[in-house]
Amino acid sequence: MAKYLSFAILSVLTAHGTAADPNSRSSVTDPAGYDPHDICHRDVLVVGGGSSGVYSAIRLRDHGKTVMVAEKQGRLGGHAEAWVDPVSGTAVNIGVEAFANVDVVKDYFARFDLSLTYVNHDSSRPYGLPELPGIYAMFSPPLPGGRLITNVYYGSPGVLSDDEVKADIVGGLQRYQEENGLPVAQPEWLAFSSHAPFNLMVSNDKVADGFYEELFALQGCRNTFYNGAAWHTQDSSALWKFTEYYILPIMLAAL
Ligand SMILES: Cc1cc2nc3c(=O)[nH]c(=O)nc-3n(C[C@H](O)[C@H](O)[C@H](O)COP(=O)(O)OP(=O)(O)OC[C@H]3O[C@@H](n4cnc5c(N)ncnc54)[C@H](O)[C@@H]3O)c2cc1C
């Protein structure tokens, strides 16, 4: 996985103002050029229906705001993704699955009546991270009928083609089988999902030169607010906290 702009843009739309003033509450699009049936009026347009965008939309609704979510895919969720076993209909998670045990997360799941399983994460352990590119996690989710599938997570600091990643995954699985005295089999691919490019980074020099000060100065310009992994970190719990305690207050003050 390499560089990725993962984002949600929250644009506050209101009816008046002029396009000339970048901080005015205006839309640069002239509604007169559109059929009235094609125009939706909302307080906020959320661009991107991933982890950050969906959380923001729900919480804005809680605050009495009208919201529209524009998502380019045919489903919401972004990196939260499942593969559905065509035989049993069982959904197997192939995306986000771990969350921090913090109030924002617990409150969010409680509203959907979803239970969470607690895992004891021992932060005193050494990093124990494998060298990348390579496989960094493998799970065998149970399927009805005792069928075996292996869910493999693979990471890379640089850009690799899907074929290179697949070949390295198969090689890694076969080495694991060999080293553990198991019959070496050619696995069948059931699903493959690339999340590349993934992690957006800037150099130390740019950070020292004020990159983040300039980035955060964009918040609220043209009535647009930004959250998502590119603005904070690749962690849903942290993004919901960022939205709850930083973005929502400044947005609601602007509305
Ligand atoms: C395999 C995997 C496992 C992960 N596991 C965890 C985990 O266990 N716990 C955790 O906290 N985090 C995990 N993460 C990280 C987590 O997924 C991200 O931090 C989080 O999804 C970022 O949320 P986001 O809203 O910024 O972006 P995304 O979830 O990527 O959502 C962005 C959305 O914007 C949409 N979009 C993009 N461009 C446009 C456009 N032009 N117009 C409209 N829509 C657009 C995309 O289709 C997408 O739906 C994992 C990531 C991956 C890839």
The ligand as an SDF file (V2000), in Angstrom:
LIG
                    3D

 53 58  0  0  0  0  0  0  0  0999 V2000
   -7.8360   -3.4950    4.9280 C   0  0  0  0  0  0  0  0  0  0  0  0
   -8.0050   -2.3590    5.9230 C   0  0  0  0  0  0  0  0  0  0  0  0
   -8.2520   -2.6440    7.2490 C   0  0  0  0  0  0  0  0  0  0  0  0
   -8.4200   -1.5950    8.1650 C   0  0  0  0  0  0  0  0  0  0  0  0
   -8.6870   -1.9170    9.4520 N   0  0  0  0  0  0  0  0  0  0  0  0
   -8.9360   -0.9360   10.3340 C   0  0  0  0  0  0  0  0  0  0  0  0
   -9.3490   -1.2500   11.6640 C   0  0  0  0  0  0  0  0  0  0  0  0
   -9.4580   -2.4180   12.0280 O   0  0  0  0  0  0  0  0  0  0  0  0
   -9.6220   -0.2280   12.5160 N   0  0  0  0  0  0  0  0  0  0  0  0
   -9.5230    1.0800   12.1130 C   0  0  0  0  0  0  0  0  0  0  0  0
   -9.8090    1.9610   12.9360 O   0  0  0  0  0  0  0  0  0  0  0  0
   -9.1270    1.4120   10.8790 N   0  0  0  0  0  0  0  0  0  0  0  0
   -8.8290    0.4320    9.9880 C   0  0  0  0  0  0  0  0  0  0  0  0
   -8.4610    0.7650    8.7170 N   0  0  0  0  0  0  0  0  0  0  0  0
   -8.3220    2.1790    8.3820 C   0  0  0  0  0  0  0  0  0  0  0  0
   -9.7230    2.7590    8.1380 C   0  0  0  0  0  0  0  0  0  0  0  0
  -10.3540    2.0090    7.1370 O   0  0  0  0  0  0  0  0  0  0  0  0
   -9.6190    4.1790    7.6970 C   0  0  0  0  0  0  0  0  0  0  0  0
   -8.9380    4.9280    8.6840 O   0  0  0  0  0  0  0  0  0  0  0  0
  -10.9920    4.8080    7.4780 C   0  0  0  0  0  0  0  0  0  0  0  0
  -11.7920    4.0130    6.6310 O   0  0  0  0  0  0  0  0  0  0  0  0
  -10.8220    6.1570    6.8620 C   0  0  0  0  0  0  0  0  0  0  0  0
  -12.1090    6.6820    6.7130 O   0  0  0  0  0  0  0  0  0  0  0  0
  -12.3750    7.8010    5.6400 P   0  0  0  0  0  0  0  0  0  0  0  0
  -13.7870    8.1760    5.7860 O   0  0  0  0  0  0  0  0  0  0  0  0
  -11.3330    8.8430    5.7540 O   0  0  0  0  0  0  0  0  0  0  0  0
  -12.0850    7.0800    4.2500 O   0  0  0  0  0  0  0  0  0  0  0  0
  -12.7980    5.8600    3.5130 P   0  0  0  0  0  0  0  0  0  0  0  0
  -13.3540    4.8750    4.4650 O   0  0  0  0  0  0  0  0  0  0  0  0
  -11.8180    5.3800    2.4920 O   0  0  0  0  0  0  0  0  0  0  0  0
  -14.0030    6.5710    2.7720 O   0  0  0  0  0  0  0  0  0  0  0  0
  -13.8050    7.5000    1.7150 C   0  0  0  0  0  0  0  0  0  0  0  0
  -15.0510    7.3980    0.8390 C   0  0  0  0  0  0  0  0  0  0  0  0
  -15.0320    8.4730   -0.0940 O   0  0  0  0  0  0  0  0  0  0  0  0
  -15.4670    7.9640   -1.3450 C   0  0  0  0  0  0  0  0  0  0  0  0
  -14.9500    8.8730   -2.3770 N   0  0  0  0  0  0  0  0  0  0  0  0
  -13.6900    9.0440   -2.7930 C   0  0  0  0  0  0  0  0  0  0  0  0
  -13.6320    9.9820   -3.7500 N   0  0  0  0  0  0  0  0  0  0  0  0
  -14.8960   10.4290   -3.9400 C   0  0  0  0  0  0  0  0  0  0  0  0
  -15.4910   11.4030   -4.7910 C   0  0  0  0  0  0  0  0  0  0  0  0
  -14.7350   12.1140   -5.6380 N   0  0  0  0  0  0  0  0  0  0  0  0
  -16.8270   11.6020   -4.7170 N   0  0  0  0  0  0  0  0  0  0  0  0
  -17.5900   10.8920   -3.8540 C   0  0  0  0  0  0  0  0  0  0  0  0
  -17.0900    9.9440   -3.0230 N   0  0  0  0  0  0  0  0  0  0  0  0
  -15.7550    9.7260   -3.0580 C   0  0  0  0  0  0  0  0  0  0  0  0
  -14.8790    6.5600   -1.4130 C   0  0  0  0  0  0  0  0  0  0  0  0
  -15.5630    5.7620   -2.3450 O   0  0  0  0  0  0  0  0  0  0  0  0
  -15.1090    6.0950    0.0440 C   0  0  0  0  0  0  0  0  0  0  0  0
  -16.3660    5.4760    0.2320 O   0  0  0  0  0  0  0  0  0  0  0  0
   -8.2830   -0.2590    7.7710 C   0  0  0  0  0  0  0  0  0  0  0  0
   -8.0160    0.0330    6.4240 C   0  0  0  0  0  0  0  0  0  0  0  0
   -7.8750   -1.0070    5.5170 C   0  0  0  0  0  0  0  0  0  0  0  0
   -7.5910   -0.6760    4.0890 C   0  0  0  0  0  0  0  0  0  0  0  0
  1  2  1  0
  2  3  1  0
  2 52  2  0
  3  4  2  0
  4  5  1  0
  4 50  1  0
  5  6  2  0
  6  7  1  0
  6 13  1  0
  7  8  2  0
  7  9  1  0
  9 10  1  0
 10 11  2  0
 10 12  1  0
 12 13  2  0
 13 14  1  0
 14 15  1  0
 14 50  1  0
 15 16  1  0
 16 17  1  0
 16 18  1  0
 18 19  1  0
 18 20  1  0
 20 21  1  0
 20 22  1  0
 22 23  1  0
 23 24  1  0
 24 25  2  0
 24 26  1  0
 24 27  1  0
 27 28  1  0
 28 29  2  0
 28 30  1  0
 28 31  1  0
 31 32  1  0
 32 33  1  0
 33 34  1  0
 33 48  1  0
 34 35  1  0
 35 36  1  0
 35 46  1  0
 36 37  1  0
 36 45  1  0
 37 38  2  0
 38 39  1  0
 39 40  1  0
 39 45  2  0
 40 41  1  0
 40 42  2  0
 42 43  1  0
 43 44  2  0
 44 45  1  0
 46 47  1  0
 46 48  1  0
 48 49  1  0
 50 51  2  0
 51 52  1  0
 52 53  1  0
M  END
$$$$
